[in-house]
Amino acid sequence: MRHAPDDLPILARARPLALHAPPRPGDEVTILLALHNGARFITDQLDSLAAQTHGAWRLVVSDDGSTDDGPLQVLRWAVRHPGHDVRLIPGPCRGFAANFLRLLSAVGPDARLVAFADQDDVWLPGKLSRAVDRLAMVEERTPALYCSQTWICDARLGRPLRSRLWERPPSFRNALVQNIAAGNTIVLNHAAQRLLRAAARRVQDVAAHDWWAYQVVSGAGGVILPDEVPSLLYRQHGANVIGANRGLRAMLRRGRIVLTGTYRDWNAMNIAALHRATPYLTPESRALLAEFAQARGAAGPRCATRLGRAGLRRQTWIGTAALWAAASVGLV
């Protein structure tokens, strides 16, 4: 069965997202949307923001040098929806991760909650409401990162497939070698976005903004709040920067990332960024980071052995076995 955009209420009822009471004071969400040549799908995404049951939000869009009319569509949409504060700012033109870091730096100190948004998804109506309610359970001074499952769809939002349910609880040990916090679902509380903004001032570049956020928040002793209820339609259209984590195509893509040395390069970039962020990490996390960096320099099977002794694991035993195999041949 195929689902066109007009069928979204039907798809939402498959796993209902409850309607919520009017937002509490301080529950305004600042949505950070990274834009780059997104004209094909950006209006669908913006319309899904307008349909949120949690209506207290404002939007900051960072355009990373688009050559299409995506920025113009954003401005036209803002004129049609005067009830929301919409800002369009220039991006750094250094890729999607740097664009999100730029967005974080543009958030004022008074922002209470921050949500990341991609240009080509469609949010289900209760996405922000669920995130706000879950984050409200965390003590205000504790950094907290909410993330959720998604419906993985084709370019026309058809053939929905639920994203993978993770087997292990989130942790810094997992975050060092794997990202489970899908950036298009992330919502941060005030303490987490302040932490990331402070850490970003020391960082030159990161492999992926969502992976880095998972690493920093978990490494600083914060709380990761995974939600098993899908919150959005994750559109796959052949031009996704990374793409979904299910299916044969995704498996082959991730295998290629390892075999070409890209995963090894990402780890090196993450370690460099985390070393700059060590003032914000717990002593245990600093020790794990040092052990990971040293293990990567060990020859052959010794690297895999040290990773195992340090308790660095991916979510599945197959994934962990693949990690150790890659480590044994210098690809971690």
N, C-alpha and C positions, 0 to 999 in steps of 0.2 A: 504493500500500500504506500502511495506517495503522498506527502504532505506539502502543499504549497503554502506560502506565507499566510494566506487567508484562513488556513486550517489550524493556526496556532492554538486557539482555545481548546480544540480537540486534543492536540498533543499535550497541552498542559494538564488536562484532566486525567491523562494516563498516570501521572504521579502528581497529585494535587498540591499546589502551594497555597496555603491558607491566606485569606485576607486578614489584615491586621488593623488594629485601632489607629487613630491619628498619631503621627510621630510625636515622641516625647521631646521636650526642650533639649537642645544639644545633639539631636539625632540627624542633623543635616549631613548629607554625604556629598563630598566633592568627587566627582567622577573624572578620572584622568584618561583621555582617549588619545592614543597615538595614531596619527593619520599620515599615510603615504600612498598616493595614487589609489585612493579607496572609493572613487566616485561610483563604481559599479554597485556597491552594497551599503554605502554609508547612510543613506536615508532610511533603509530598513532598520538599521541599528538605532538611529536617532528616534525613530517612531517607537521602538520598543522601550526606550528610556521614558518617553512620555507616557507609556502605558503602565508604568510601575505603580503598584499599590502603595508604595512608600513614595510620596510625592515631594518630600523635602530633600531636594538635591540641586546642585549646580554643576556645570560642565566646563572643563578646561580641555581644549583640543590643541595639541601641538602638531603643526603641519611640518613634516620633514622633507620639504622641497618637492611637493607634488607638482606634476606637470599636467594633471587632468583638472577637472573642475570640482574635485572633492571639497576644497576649502570654500568655494562659492556655494556649494550645496549646504554646507554647514551654516554659512551666513544667512542664506535664504530660509533655512529651517528655523533659525533663531528668530527671524522676523515673524514667522508664522506662530511662534510659541513664546510670546513675550513674558509669560509667567515664570520663566526660568532664566537664571543668569548663565549666559553662554559666552565664553571667551575663546578667541582663536589667537594662538601665539606661534612664533616661528620656532621650529625645532633645530637641533644641532647639526642635522644632516650627517650623522655618523652611525646610522643603523637604528633598529628598533629598540635595543636595550638602552642605548644612550638617550634616545628620545623619551623613554619612560623616566630615566633619571632626571632629565630636564624637567619633565612634568612634576616630579616630586619636589624639585627645588623651587618650582613656581607656586607651590602650595603655601599659603600663609600660616603663621604659627597658631592661628585661632581655629584652623580646620579641625573638626572633631573626628570625622570618619572619612576615609579615602578609599575609592574603588578604582581598580584598573579596568579598562575597557578596550577591546579590539575593534577595528573598524568594520569587520565583516560578519560579526555574530548577530544573533537576535536574542535578547534577554527575555526570559519568561517573566510574567507580571510580578511574581512574588520574590524575585531575586534579592532585591535590596531589603525587603522586609525581613526575610529569614536571616540575612547576614546581620542586620542591626539587632535583632532579638538575640542571636547567639553571642554577639560581641558584648551586649549589655550584661551578660552573666559574668564577665571577667572584671576583676578589680581594676579600676581606672589606671593605676600606675603600672600595671603589668602589660608589656607589649603583647598584642594578640593579632593573629592573622587568620582570617576565615577564608576557606576555599571549598569548592564543591565539585560534585560530579557534573557531567554535561551530557547532552544528547549530540552525538556526532552525526552530522548530516551531510548530504551532498550539496552541490552548489545551489540547488533549487530547494533546499531544506527538506529533501525527501530521504527515504530509507534511514530513519533514525536508529542509531545504535548507542546504547548506554556506554559511557566511558568506564574504564577498568576500576573495579573496587580494590582498594589497597588492602593487603593482608596484615601489614605491621603498623603499629602506631607511628606517627611522625616523630622524628628525632633528629638531632644534629648528626648522629652517626649515619643515618640514612641520607640526610641532606648533603653531606660531603660528596656522595657518589651518585645521587639520583634526585631529580626534582619530581615531587608529587603535587605541588601547588600550582595548578593551571592558572596562569596569569590573568586570563580573561574572566576568572571567577573570584579573584582575590579582593577582599575588603579588609582594611586595616583600621584598628582603633587609634586613638590619639597618641598613645605611648609608642605604638609600633611605627607610625608614620614619622614621628619625631626621631625615633631611633634610626630609621632608614635614611632620613634626610641628613642627620648628623654624620652617619657612616659614609654617605655618598660624597660628602665634601672631601674625603680623603682618597676616593677611588677614581682611577683613570678610566677604567672600562670593566665590564662584566660580560660573561658569556650570555646570560639571559637575566632580565630584571626579576622575573618571578622566582627562578632558582636562587638567585642572590638573596632575595627577600626571605625565602624559606630558610636559607643558611643563616642569615644574620639574626632573624627573630628567634629561631630555635637555638642558635649558638649563644644568644644573650640570655637564655633562660626564659624566653617568652613562651606563649601558648599558641599552638597550631590547632585550629578548629576545622577539621574536615567534615563536610556535610555529604551524606550519601544521597540526598535528593538532588537531581540535576537542576541547574538554575538557568541554563541557556541552551540555545541551539548553536553548536560549534560547526560553522560552515567550512567544508573542505572543497576547495575549488582549484587546486593545482598550483596556486601561488602562495600558499601558506608558508610562513617563514620556517616553522618547525612542524606543525601539524599534529593530528591526534595520535593516541597511543594504542589504538586497537586495529586489528586486521593485518592481512599479509603485507600490504603495501607499507604500513607503518613499521612492521618488523624488518622488512628489507631496508627501509630508509634508515632505521636506527643501526642496523648492522653495518651499513655503509659508513655511517658517522664514526663508528668504532674503527673499522678497517682502514679508513683513510687518515686516521690520526686526529680527526676533528675532536673526538671526545677527549683525547689526551691534551689537546691544546686548550679545550674548555676548562679542564681541571687545572691546568697551569694558570690560566687567567683568573679562575675563582680563588685559587690559593693566594695569588698575589693580592687580590682585592680583600680577602679575609685577613691577610697579614696587616694590611693598612687599617682594618677595622678591629684589631685585637683589643683596643681599650674598651670595647663594648661587649666582648665575649667573656663568658664565665671561665674560671681557671680550668675546669674540666674540658671545656670546648677548646681552649688554647692548646692544651696538651694533646687532644685528638687531632687538631689541625697540624701540629708539629709532627705527630706520628704519621699522618697521611702524607705530608710533604717528604718525610724521610723515607717512607716505604716506597714511594714512586721512584726514588733514586736507587733502590736495591735491584740487584741483577736477577733476572729470570724468576723462578718459582719463589724466591725469597720475598719478592714484592707481594705476591698473593698470600703467603704465609703471614706476613706482617699485617696485611689488611684484615685477615681473619682474626688474628689475635687482638686487634684493636676493636673488633666488633663492628666493622664497617660493612653494612649489608644493603642490598637492594631489596625491593618489596617481596619478590618471589625467590624461591630457591633456584629456579632456572636462571633468573636474572643475576643472582649472586654467583652462581657457577660461571656464567658468562663473564662477569666482572673479574673473577679470579683467573679465568683463562686469558682474558685480555691483559691482565696485570703480568702474567707469566711471560708474555711476549712484548712487553714494553709499550702497550697501547692504553695504559691508564695514567 
